[in-house]
Amino acid sequence: MPRTAPLRTDLPRTAPPRADRPRGPNSTRRGTGRLARLVAEVRPRVLAVAGVTAYRTAFGRPRAAVGPQEERVGGTAVWVLPNPSGLNAHWTLDRIAGEMRRLKESLG
């Protein structure tokens, strides 16, 4: 049965020492197989990834942009959201909320 509540997980198993010094790309990429297996098991309607840089690195998609992706993970649609970190100077809180609203509206 598909899960209806949000499920949160991280690609790397451990947090970086500082938000402005993320783990290396190998640490992020290693988590993709585990994530795909989890998504295939839980079967959410969509996999939302916070942070376009994290998505680009983890899934080897250097040209990915915020929004829905062509790629599926574990058979599930993927939507990349802007990273809500205070270090993200490219997105205002209103724009981040707008993108999250766009995702929610896409789900009906």
C-alpha positions in Angstrom: 0.0 0.0 0.0 1.4 3.4 -0.9 2.5 5.6 2.0 0.5 8.8 2.6 2.6 10.5 5.2 6.0 12.2 4.4 9.1 10.1 4.8 12.4 11.8 5.4 15.8 10.4 4.8 19.3 11.6 3.9 21.5 10.4 1.1 24.7 10.4 3.2 24.2 8.5 6.4 26.0 11.2 8.5 25.6 14.9 8.6 28.4 17.2 7.4 30.5 18.9 10.1 29.2 22.3 8.9 26.3 23.3 6.5 28.7 25.3 4.3 31.1 22.3 4.0 29.0 19.4 2.7 30.1 15.8 2.4 32.0 14.9 -0.8 30.2 13.6 -3.9 31.2 10.0 -3.2 29.4 10.0 0.1 26.3 11.5 -1.5 26.4 9.0 -4.5 26.7 6.0 -2.3 23.3 6.8 -0.7 21.4 6.6 -4.0 21.1 2.8 -4.1 19.8 2.7 -0.6 17.4 5.5 -1.4 16.1 3.8 -4.5 15.5 0.5 -2.6 13.7 2.4 0.2 11.5 4.3 -2.4 10.7 1.0 -4.2 9.6 -0.5 -0.9 7.6 2.4 0.5 6.2 3.5 -2.9 5.6 7.2 -2.3 3.7 9.2 -5.0 6.8 11.4 -5.4 10.4 11.6 -4.2 11.1 15.2 -3.3 14.8 16.0 -3.1 15.8 19.2 -1.2 18.7 20.8 -3.0 19.4 20.8 -6.7 23.2 20.5 -6.1 22.6 17.4 -4.0 20.4 15.9 -6.7 22.9 16.8 -9.5 25.8 15.2 -7.5 24.0 12.1 -6.2 22.3 11.2 -9.5 24.9 12.4 -12.0 22.6 14.9 -13.5 24.7 18.1 -13.9 22.0 20.0 -15.8 19.1 19.3 -13.5 17.0 22.2 -12.4 14.4 22.7 -9.6 11.1 21.1 -10.5 9.9 17.8 -11.8 12.6 15.4 -13.3 12.3 13.0 -16.2 14.2 10.4 -14.2 12.4 8.0 -11.8 13.9 6.6 -8.7 12.7 3.2 -7.4 9.8 3.6 -9.9 8.7 6.9 -8.4 8.6 10.4 -9.9 11.2 12.8 -8.7 10.8 16.5 -7.9 13.8 18.6 -6.9 13.1 21.4 -4.5 15.4 24.3 -3.6 17.4 23.8 -0.5 15.7 25.6 2.4 19.1 26.2 4.1 19.8 29.8 5.2 23.0 29.5 3.1 20.9 29.4 -0.1 21.1 33.0 -1.3 19.5 32.2 -4.7 16.0 31.5 -3.3 13.9 33.6 -1.1 11.6 32.0 1.4 8.6 33.1 -0.7 10.1 31.4 -3.8 10.9 28.2 -1.9 7.3 28.1 -0.5 6.0 28.7 -4.0 8.0 25.7 -5.4 6.7 23.5 -2.5 3.2 24.7 -3.3 3.7 23.8 -7.0 4.8 20.3 -6.0 1.7 19.9 -3.7 -0.6 21.1 -6.4 0.9 18.7 -8.9 -0.2 15.8 -6.6 -3.9 16.9 -6.8 
